Each structure stands twice: as structure tokens, then as C-alpha cells.
């Protein structure tokens, strides 16, 4: 048997370090067994998936040195490798399950589903809905069918109170209650599959032998095991990796730690060092050394050495390790070359030059004016935000609302950003010039500089979001009571802007 592993990211945002972490361990396992590693794009969420996000995923994983044998950019015998391009086949599998009695057509509306769940919640039971809960009278089904009402296809699940035993490579047998498992949607009303159906079908057709994924998928394992049984297929070996954690042991999230691979690239970390650090997340070399290359990890890899304790992603530790790589692995000439590639590459430099050329009188003016484009977190303090028309509470509110709005923004073109910020300032009741002042300080460290929208567009979402969060922390941010009130107000404003 040839070992085949895969990683299957969704192109719905910035490439996540968690994706790279899981990809690394899948690749290491495949290489250690002389197997193959596949990249599959799971773009079933057509409203959020974008080609730009997909390209960022490909670019960031390539930058890290994670290479796949089959994928959307390199092809392979099991393609296509985008789920959107495999759409028609999923419907066939879903309807086959309906014919065999393992799935059913469901005409329930979202309002009815909410009522059913609320009733279950009020009764003190699990909110997982079974096929018996969702059943409609035959005449109502015919009525909705005749009216061409939207429907989904759901899988049948056991309605008893027993347990499902799932074997895990790291954890051994895991017992999960069937009472917690709902009649999962397999095919959505738009004809696209859910993750659960597409994941199982694709893994089977692509001959995946080992599914190494995050532990957040443990609760979905009973549904996947059922689907394999319904289809009559052998289930791959499952291995659920521990989740990456913040230093406070909470799940890694962008609110507490930058999570985008592109952020760490923009900050000037070496790809080798970041990959080295991800390799230390829950795993260690036999000799326990902290610094090692990708190939050294592959040569010594043993997945049973993975610790189930939540590995902590600590930026200070990453920075220490990166500094070690910079000093020990690069000659002076290589250091200069790497710095030039990072900061002074033509593509990046030519975005900055048109903005600063008209503002300088001599070349020595360039560094002070452009330094924030080549920096990480800026050395700002609360006094920097003093403004004649804004109180410190105004500044906190502006920065926090800007963070919330930009967290969900995918279009980073400067004119669009300006339109969004202009609407936000109007809804919040501030003059645009006053509103933009805290953004200038957060993004550039001063308001005596080039257009903040140009700066935001060039720096990119990862760096801008990180600097805005740094600014919120600098001025103190809202209290818990304020945060609740602000979030409620922001949701109203966001809906109006959208």
C-alpha cells in the first residue's frame, strides 16, 4: 500500500498557520513512508471562496517549502483538485444514498429548524436533530415538492443513545455519543456538497490512506465513519492532531495572535525558521534539539512522538528561533541578499516609490518617510493619539470598530478601503479627517506621511490588522461592559455598510 496523505484548505481568507502546521505533518508522514502528499482545495462555500485566497494559499505553502505531489497547480491522476470542479459527481453520490435509504430529502425551512432545536433545548435534550425530528407529513412533502420549494439532502444517523467508536492513530479508540450526532446535510439547496460528503468522496476517490487533521474534527468522525459504511468503502486511518494554542492556552485565534502565514512573511521571518517552529508544535526530534531543517525532520519523523497537549504558538519563542537561524545559517552576503529580497524587491519597492518620490528632496529623506513600510509593530504610545477633536474614548472606539470591519474585508484595493472607512466614519458620527487620524498613527506611526489608504493597501491585510490591534492594546481598548455595547452597535452599522 502506498501511503497517501492530503491537506484540504478552504480559500475563504488569509492562509492560516494552522493549515501549514497540518500540511507539514501530513507531508512528513508521507515522506517518512515513501508516500505521496496531495493538496486539495475545498471551495464548497461558493459565497466566501475566492481565487485570490486560493493563490495566497499556494504561494504561502510554496514559500514555506511544503511541496505536494498532486494539486490544482501541478495536476495529477486523481484530479480535478478543486471541489467546485467536481460538483456534479457529489450529487450522484448523495442521491445514491437516498435510493439506498441512507439519506433523505428534507424540505424543512431554517425557521422550522430553529423551532425544533429550541424545543429540544427546552426539553433539556441534545439539539442534534434526527430524521424522525425532521420528518414532514406525506401531503406536506408533496405540497412543497410541487411548489419547487428548496430542499437539502441529509444523511440518516442512529437515533439510539449508543456510542460510536472511532479509532485514532494517536488517541486509540474514541467513544462518541450518537445522541450528539445530527442528520447532517450532505447536499445543499444550491447543489453544492457540504464538507462532510465532499471530504469522504474525495478521500476515497483520491485513495487517501491516512487523514491527519486537527482535533476539532473529532466530533465529525462518526458522520464520516457512517458514510464510509453506507458507501461500502474502507475508511482511511484517522489521526487527530492537537490544536495550536495561544500562550494563555486558548485556541489560536487572530484576536490574540496573528494567524496568517503572510503576516510572518511580511514581518521578515525566514521560511525555514517558521517551518522549524511549526515542526516543534507537539513533536520533537529524538535528540530533543530545537533547531532542525525540514529534511532533518522528515528523516527522523515518527508520528507517535506527537504530544496530545495543546502546543503553544508563542511569537517570542518563534522570534528567538528565527534570530538563531539568521545568525547561524546565513553568511553576511546571504543575509544582505535575503534582506534585499524581503524589503527591496522590485515588486514591493515599486508600490512605495510613486508615493514617496513626490515628497522627498534627497535620497536621505527616503528612509524616514518609508521606514514604516519596512517595519513590524510600530513603537507607538497613547500620547501619539492625542487629537484636539477626539477624546481617548473616541480613539478607542474608532480603532476597535475599524478592526472589526477590516477583519471581514477581503477586497484590499485602496478605493474600496476608502469607501468602507468613509461609510464607517459617517455611521459613527465623525468627520472623515478626524476619523482617519488614529488610523494614520496605528498604520504609519504619524499623520505626516503618505495616504493611509495607499499605505494600508500596500502593507496588506495581515500587517494592517496586526498594527490596528497593537494600537487598540496601546490605548487600552474597551472595558468588558463597553465591548458588549460597542459590539451591538457595530453589528447594526456593519449591516448598514454591507
N, C-alpha and C positions, 0 to 999 in steps of 0.2 A: 504493500500500500504506500502510495506517495502522499506524504503529509502536505496538506493544503490549508493555509490559513488566510484570513482576509480582515480588512478594516473597511467599514462602510459608513463614512461620514455623510451628514446631510449638509448641502450647500445653502444654508439659511443664515449665515452670519460670518463672523471672523473665524479663521481656523483656530481651534482650541488646543491648548497644550495637552488636554486630556486625550484628544484624538491622536496626537503624536505619541503620547505615553502608551496607549493601547496598540498603536501601529508598531512601535518599537518592539514590544514584547511578542506580537504576532510574527514579525519579521525574524526576530531572534530565534523563536521556536522553530519556524520553518527552516531557517538556515542550519540550525543545530541538527536537524533531522534530514538535511539534504532535500528539503521540500520546496514548495512554491508559495509565494505571497501575492495576494490579489487585492487590488484597490477597486472598490465598487462605490458608485455614487448613489445614495438613497434619496432621490429627489421626488418622493411621492407627494410631498407637500408643495403643490404647484403654486400656491399663493405666496410662499416665502422663499422658494428656491430660486437662485439666480445663477447665470453663467459666470458672473463676476466672482461670486463667492466660491464657485467650483474652481475657478482658475487660481484663486488665492490658496485654496487647499492644496492643489497640485504644486504650486510654486513653493509654499512653505515646507511641505514634506520633502520636496526635492532639495531645498536649501539645507535641511537637517541631515540629508544623506540617507533618507529612507527610500529604498528603491523597490518597486514592485515588478513582478514578472508579467502580470496581466492587468489591464486597466483601460479606462476610456481614452487615454492619450497614447497608449502603446498597443492596444488591441489584444488579441488572444483568441483561442479556440472556443471560449465559453461566452463570448460577447452577445449582444452589446452589454456594456458595463455601467450604463445609466438606467435606473429603473423606469424612468419616463419613456425610454425607448423599448421597453419590454412590456408596456402597458397591456397590450391585447392578450398576452398569454395568461396574465393573472386572472382575468375574468373567467377564462376557460376552467382554471383550477377551482375557482370559487363555485361556479355552477356545477362542477362535477361533485363537489361536496354536498351541494343541495340535493342533487339527484340521489346520492347515497344515504341521505338522511343525517349527515354530519354537520349540516349548516342549514340556515333558513332565511327566507326573505322577510325583512322587518320594515313595516311602514310607520312605526312609531315616530311621532314628532319630538323635537327637542323639549317642548313644554311638557309633553306626556312623560318623557323620561325623567325630567326634574321632579314631577309629582310622584312618580314611582319611587325614586330614590329617597325623597323626603318622607314618604310613608314608611319605607324600610328603616330609615334613620329614626323616625319617631317610635317605631316598634322596638328599637334597640338592637336590631339585627345588622348584618353586613349590608352595605349598599350595593354590592355586586348584584347585577340583575341577570337572572337566568331566562332560558327560553320560555318557561311557564309564566314568568312575570310579564314577558313582552308579548305574549300571545293575544291576538285580537279575535273577536267572533268572525266566523267564516264570511258572513254577509258584509261585515265592515271591511274585511280584506278585499273582497270583490269590488266594493264601492270605491275604495282608494285605488285599486288597480285600474278600474275603468276610468277614473279621473286622472290617470297617469301621475299619481302622487309620487314624490321622490321616495326612494327606498334604499336600504343598505342590505348587505348580506352579512349575517352574523354566524359565528361558529356555535355549535352545541357544546355545552360543558356539563359535567356531572352536577346534579342538584343535591347530592347527599352531603353529609358532613364529614366524609372521609378525608384522607390526605393523599397528596401526590408526592411520590419520592423521586427526586431528581438527583442524579449522580453528578458530582463535580470533581474535577481533577485535583483541586486544592482542598476542598472542604469535605469530600466524601459525600455520603447520602444526605440530602437536604429534604426535610419534610415541610410541605406547604399545604395549607388547608384549601380544599376545593371551595369552601364557602366564601373565600376571598376572591375567587376567580369568576369574572363576569363573562357573559356571552359576547365575546369580543367581535367588533366589526372587522370583517375581512376585506370587503369591497365597499368603498364609499359611494355616495349617491352620484358623484361625478365620474364614476367608473374607474377611479384610481384605487389601488390596493392600499391598505394600511401597512405599516411597518411589519406587523406580525405575519401576514400572509406573504408579502414580498420577500421578507427575510428568509422564511423557511423554503419557499420555492427556489429562490436564487441560490441559497446554500446547497440545496440538493442538486440543482442543475449544474452548478459550478464545481461540484464534487468536493465541497469543503469538508475536511475531516475533523478539524478542531475549531471550535468557536471560542475565542479568547476575548472576553468583553468585560465591561465594568460591572460591578456588583449591583448597580441599580437595575439590571435586567433580571435579577434572580426571581422576582415576583412574576415575571412574564414567562419563565421557563415552563410552568405547567401547560400554558396555552401552546407553546411551541412543541412540547412533547406530544400533546394530543394531536396536533396537526400532522406530525410525522407518523403517528399511529393511523390516523384517518387515511393518509395517502399511501400507507404501506411501505414507507421508506425507512432506512436506517438513520438514526439520529446521530449527528456529529458528537464528539466528546465535548462537553462543556467545561469551561474554566472561567470563573468569575473573579476578576482582579479587584483588589481593594481600591476604593475611590481616593483620589488625591484630596488632601485636606489643607485648609488654611492653618496658620500657626495656632489658632485657638481651637483647632480640631473640627471646625465646621467644614461642610463640603466646600471645595474650592469654587469660588464664585468671583465674578468681576467686580462685585461691590467691595470686596476685601483684598483682592489680589488681581493684578492684570492677568487675564487668561488667554489672550490672543498670542499665537506664535509670532505674528507680525510685530507686536509690541516689543518682544525681546530682540527681534532682528533690528528694529528701529533704535532700540536702546544701545546697540553696539555689542551685544553678546556674541561670542563665537558659536557657530552652529555645533561644533564639536563639543563645546563645554555644556551647552543646553542639552544635547543628546546624552552626554555623560551623566548629567544631573537627573534626567528622566529615567535613565537606567538604574539609578540608585533608589528610585521610588518603590520601596518594598522588596528590593532584591539587592544582593551583594555578591561581590566576587569571592571565590573560595579563600583567597588570602586577605579578604576584607579591605583591600586598598580602595580609596575613594576615587582616585583619578584613573580612568581607563578609556581606551578608544572603543569605537563601535565594534571593530573586528575582534578586539580582545574580549568584549562582552559575548559576541557570538560564539567564539571558540570555547568559552567557559560556561555557556548558559545552561542552566538547569532550572526548569520552572518550579520544581519542588522547593527551591530556595526562596520563593516569594513568601514574604510575611503577610499575614492577613490583617495586621494592624494598619490603620489608615496612615499611609505615608504623608508627611507634612511637606508641602511645597513652600519653602522658605526663601524669599528673594535674597536675603543677606547671605545665606549659605550658597546660593547659586552665584552671587557676585564674587564671593571668596573663591569658589571653584573656577569661575571664569578668569579671575585675575591670575590664578595659578597657571591656567592654560596660556594666557597671554605672555607670561614671563618665561615659562619653561619650554614652550613649544614653538615660539616664533623668534627668529633672528631679528636684528634691528631692521634689516631690509624687508623681511616678511611682515613685520609689524607695520612699517610705513606703507607697504603695499595694501595690507588689509584695511588700514585706516583710510587710505585713499579710495578703496573700493566702497567702503561704508559711507563716508561723508562727502567725498568729492567726485563721485562717479558722475559722468555727463548727464545721465537722465535726471538725477536729483538736483544737480547743480543748475541745470538749465531751467528748472522751475523757479529757482530762487533769484537768479541773475536779473531777469526783467523787472523784478520788484525792487531790487536794491540799487541797480545801476543808476537810476534817475535820482537817487538820494545821496550819492557819495561824490566827494570831490577828489579823493585819492584812494588808492588801494588799501591804505591802512585804516580807512573808515569801514571797510567791509566786515572785518571780524566782529567789532562791537555790534553792528547792525544785524548781522546774520547769525550771531552765536546761539540764539535760542533754537535755530533750525538744527543745530548740531549738538544739542544738549538733551539730557534726560529730564528728571524732575528739577524745576527751577528753584533757586534759593529765595523764595518769597516769604513775607511775613504779613501779619494782619495790618500793619501800618501802611503797607503798599496799596491797600484797598481803600484808603481814606479818600472821600469824594464829597464835594460841597453839597451835592444834591441827593446823596444816598447815605442812609444810616448803615451800621454794620448788619442789622437785621435785613435791610433791603438787599445788601450784598449777598448774605447767606441764601436768601430766597431766590435771587436771580441765578446764582451759581447752581443751586440744587435743582431748580426747575430745568435749567439748561442741560444738566447731566441726565435727568430723566428723559427729556425729549430726545437727546442725541443718542441715548442708549438703544433706541429702537430705530434709529435712522440708518438706512442703507445707501441712500444717494448722497455722496460726499462732494458733489460739484458745488463750487462756491456760490453760484447764483441761487441754487436751491437752499443751501445753508442760510444764505442771507434772508431769503423769503421766510424760512422757518423761524429764524430768530426775530425777524421783524414782526411776524404774527404773534410770537410769544411775548414780546415786549408790549405790544398793544393790548393783548388779553390781560397781562399783568398790571397794566396801567402806568408803564414807564415810558419816558421819551427814549427813542432808539439810542441816541448818543449816550445818555446816562446808562442805559441797559448794557451797552457794549463795553463800558469801561471795565467792569470786573472780568469780562472775558478776555480783554486785552492783557490784563495783569496775569490771569491764570495761564494763558496760552503763550504769551511772549515775555512776561515779566515787566512790561512797560507799555504805556499807551503811545509813546513816541516812536512808532515803528510803522511797518507796512500794514496794509489792510488785514484785519484779524480774520476775515473770511478767506482771503488768499492764504494766510498762514495756516488756518485750520485745514483747508483743502490739501495743502502740500504736506503738512505733518501727518495727516491721515487720522482715521477714527480712533485707532488704538492709542496713539500718543496723546491726542486731544482729550479723550475721555479720561485717561490716567491723570493728565495735568489738571483737569477740572475737578476730579475727585481729590487730588492733592490740595487744590485751592479750598475746597469745602472743608477739608480737615484743618487747614491752616487758619481759617476764620472761625472754626468751631462747629459749624453745621447746626442743624436744628435740634432742639430737645425732643424727647420721645413724644411729648404732647404736641409740639409743633409739627413734627414729622407726620403724624396721623392727620392733622388738619390740612397740612400742605398737600399730602398725597391725594386727599379727597378733592381739594380744589384743582390740583394738577390734572386729575383724570377728566374733569369737566373741560378744562382748557384744551387738553390733548385731543379730545373728541371733536372740539370745535375746529382745531387746526387741521385735523385729518380730513 
